[in-house]
Amino acid sequence: QQQVKQSPQSLIVQKGGIPIINCAYENTAFDYFPWYQQFPGKGPALLIAIRPDVSEKKEGRFTISFNKSAKQFSLHIMDSQPGDSATYFCAPARGASKIIFGSGTRLSIRP
Amino acid sequence: NAGVTQTPKFRVLKTGQSMTLLCAQDMNHEYMYWYRQDPGMGLRLIHYSVGEGTTAKGEVPDGYNVSRLKKQNFLLGLESAAPSQTSVYFCASSYKGNTEAFFGQGTRLTVV
């Protein structure tokens, strides 16, 4: 039960808009819900993560919304900037498991 | 702090040649992973390790072998390289499965 479905595959948003990326999972044992950000030529890096005891977490312009009953979580980017253009991955996990990444969302923020 | 270091950064192999990619981490992490990233395919797990002396298969293990003789090092081997193994390879480490994963800078491998 490691299936992870991420959407959309790609997204183009005007500067200042609010892109939303979604991640749906199957395994109800997951207890860590992160989003990673990857710039071209670099390895992914943790952007923001949430534990299942809260429904929302905000760090600067980035917000995770978590819906336990629907088995999905989302990344919202407020006041998006061209520098946010990157590929984003979700990777829900539990303590003793391997880390499987979603298929990725290529985000482009137009000036 | 070095974090996760991959060696080499670039390599060109001929079909049938062998090579070993080295990953080293200085964070005392238990878990280490090898992923490959192809255009439009995201990150796919090749092999992983949950501690020194352990290894396990990921999503796409065929054609690769790994070893974790020391806690800080995780080696990925290609015994007989094929053009289908042309990819960017990333190593990562984490304390546990449900903690932040730290990635290396990647190894761009081309098999001709």
Interface residues (C-beta under 8 A of the other chain):
Chain A: F30 D31 Y32 P34 Y36 G41 K42 G43 P44 A45 L46 A49 F89 A91 A93 R94 G95 A96 S97 K98 I99 I100 F101 G102 S103 G104
Chain B: V4 Y31 Y33 Y35 M41 G42 L43 L45 Y48 V50 A56 G58 E59 F90 A92 S94 K96 G97 N98 T99 E100 A101 F103 G104 Q105 G106
